[in-house]
Amino acid sequence: MKNSESVLSVKFNSTHSYEKLMNICEEDLEIFRSVPGLIQKYYVIEETTGAISGIYVFKNKNAKETF
């Protein structure tokens, strides 16, 4: 992992279709590229439950807490 010190994981459910969620992710891409200290963001969809997780990798704990 790219010199990260802090990780944030959020889990949620959505009534949106997979296609709609992917469109939202694409639309928000530039916003997340400008988040200070955010190194990488991952999405995980659990096939069995449909739950979605966002995993955010930050440069340090302060960047995570600011976010």
N, C-alpha and C positions, 0 to 999 in steps of 0.2 A: 504494500500500500504506500502511497506517495507521502511519506513523512507526516502522517496524521497523528494527532494526539487525542481527538475526541470524535465520537460517533453518536448520532441521534437516530433513533428508529421510531417511526410512528406507524400505527396500524389502524385501518379503518375499512368500512364497507361503503359501497356506493351503489346507487340504483342506475347509474350511467352504464351504457354498453362499453365493451372493450374499445371499440372504435372511437367513441366519444371521449373516453379517458385518454387515449393516445393523442387525439387532437388537442385536448387541453394541455397535455404535457408538451407538445410541440409549440403551442402558443406561449407557454410560460418559459420556454427555454432561455430566452435572452434575460428574463428577470433573474433566473437562478444563476446565470453566468456572471451576473454583477453582484452577487451576494459576497461581501467581504469574508475571506477565510474559508469559503466553501470550496473544497477540492473536487468532490464527486458526489453525484446523487444517483441512487439506484431505485428502481421500482421492482417489486416482487408481487406476483399474484398467486395466491394459493388456489390451486385448481379445485380442491375438494370443498373449500368453504367460500371461495370467491373473495376472501379478504385481501386487501391490498396493503402492502407495506412500502413506506418510503424510507430509504436508508441514506442518511446524509453524513458525509465524511468531511470533517472540518480540520483546519490546520492546527487549531488549539481550542481549549475549553472556552476561552473568552469569546471567540468567534461564534461558537455554538450557542452560548448564553445570550449573545447579542441578537442572534437570529431568532 
